[in-house]
């Protein structure tokens, strides 16, 4: 079995997508992350869901948990407003050493090794110059585990 | 709104749970991770799903993607057998600086800041000496996003 047998369509965004729209996509479709496409329709990166939160949460609250506690409840409830008019481009992590992207010929073991190495529960599958979709940890385990 | 209003029951394992059982739980229930309890029923850590793969994938394949490719397809399909009789205890990450664990009084902002800081889409909620359950990124965003 190869990546091409496991891949399925997966929502994509671009660097220009509003961050709040990305957050909504993550929540409504219960996704482990999002594929961010570049201008050529190829994955620029795979964005973990928690990375979108980094834009919404003021920097000083991320650095010091005690400071998050002193914000009053109404303001705390509305933290997502912090996303404002910001875009996915502003959530992109500093370029990691290796992206969770593979080709259709990768075996199950290769996909698993890539997920383990990049700590990404989502691997994008690219065939030359075209995104085929993604493989999630759930899809991989469902296929690999004995019935 | 506080963590106590968002928390819900969440599957737990212990260090003695077979790794293959943990993998099945992750896949069947599409979980972002698992809460690992200690002998007192308190969270020892929150285990990301990809961490379980690290046990199944031979070390040399994780280190060198080219080596994963030379394993033949049948063997690659069966990589999950690598979990063998191993346990969750063997998947535990080296102790991270901060665990994604909070108390029932945490505000939405505090939970979001904790997820962002620990990069964990899953936060365990502990009331004194009792695990109440967990808050997922999905649950947090569903509640925080404007309708």
Interface residues (C-beta under 8 A of the other chain):
Chain A: X1 X2 X20 X23 X24 X26 X27 X28 X30 X32 X48 X49 X50 X51 X53 X54 X56 X57 X61 X62 X65 X68 X69 X71 X73 X75 X76 X77 X78 X79 X80 X106 X107 X108 X109 X110 X112 X113 X114 X115 X116 X117 X119 X120 X121 X137 X138 X141 X142 X144 X145 X146
Chain B: X1 X2 X20 X23 X24 X26 X27 X28 X30 X32 X48 X49 X50 X51 X53 X54 X56 X57 X61 X62 X65 X68 X69 X71 X73 X75 X76 X77 X78 X79 X80 X106 X107 X108 X109 X110 X112 X113 X114 X115 X116 X117 X119 X120 X121 X137 X138 X141 X142 X144 X145 X146
